[in-house]
């Protein structure tokens, strides 16, 4: 969350040549850190053998909670513009493509529902909603 607050404080156009190279480097580091963080969140415990228990009718039940979802629910609405940052937005589009390929392999409604739950946070533009 600290990364998000730092990026929130830095709403300026950091590509502007009037800003110091130190500020641009710091901003790029924050964006890169945030991208790694959001990728980790998207793909955390996706392994159905690790996060789910298979029930008697080939139905999967989640046995591990995603506590970071609760954090995202609280904070992402306040930081939606961060997801529009060109680098972060491009990263999210790439992650959604990965999720789409996963949908083609899933045949269990609980696993599919879990992926759809993530999409409510990530579908923030026409590019990510398509």
N, C-alpha and C positions, 0 to 999 in steps of 0.2 A: 504494500500500500504506500510505502514511502516513495517508491518510484512514481506512482500515480500522482501523489501530492507535489513532487518536484516538477513533473511535467505540467501539472495544473498551474503551477506558479510561473511557468515559462511559456506563456501564450504568444510570445513574440515570434516573428519570422526569424528564426535563428540562422537561416541561410543568407541573411542580409550581410553584406560585406562590411557594414559599419560595426558589427559585433566582433568582439575579439575572437581569435582562434580558440582560446581557452573555453569560452562560452559555447562555441559551436562543438568543440570536442566533448565537453560535458553533456551537452544536449544529445549528441549522437550516442554516447555511452548509455544515457538513460533510456533512450528509445530502444537500443539493442537489448538492454537488460529487460525492459518491459516486454519486448517480443519473445525473448526466451521464457519469461515468466508465463505469458499467456499461452504459449505453445505447450508448456508443461502442464498447465491447468487443463487445456483441451484434451490432452492425451493421458492424463493421470488415470491409473487403474482401469484402462480399457480392456485389459485381458479378462475375458469372461471366466477363465478358470481361477483367476485370482480374486476378482471382485464380486463374483456371482456364485450362487450355489444352484446346481441343477436339481430341479424337483422331478417327481415321478412321471410327469407327462412332457418331458423335455422343455419344461418351462424354467426360466432362470429367475432367481430372486436375488436382489442385491444384498450382499452381506457386509459390504464396506460402504460407509457413507462418504460422500464427497463434501467435507466440511468447508472447503474453499468455495463451493457453490453459494453458501450462505454469505460469505464475505463479498463475493461478486454481486449477489443480489443487492446488498447494502450499498456498495460503492460505485458500481459501473453506471447506474443512471446519472450520477453526478459527474462522471468523467466521460460521457459519450463522445465528446469531441476528440478525446485522445485516440479513440478507435478510428477516427477519420484522418489521423496523421498519415501521410502517403506511405511511409514505410510500414507502419503498423497495419494499415488497411490492406496493403498488398499481402502482408503476412497472414492476416485473417482470411483473405480470399483463398490463399493456398491451403490453409487448414480446412476450410469448408470443402474444398475439392477432395481432400483426404477423407473427410467424413462421408461425402457422397459415394466414394468408392466402397466404403465400409457398408453403407446401406445395401449395396448390391449383393453383399455376402451374408447379411444377417437374415435370419428367418424367424427370430423370436421377437414377439411384440415388446417385451420388457427391455431388451437390448436396444431395439429401435427407439423406444420411448426415451431411453437415457440419452441417446444422441440428439433427439429432437429437443430435449431440455436445454442442451448447450446452445442450440441454434437460436433460441430466443434472445440470447445475449449477443450473438455474433452477427445476426442479420440486421445490419444498421444502415444499409444503403441499397440502391438498386443492384449494384454489382454483387453484394453478398446475399441478397434476397433471391436472385435468379438461381 
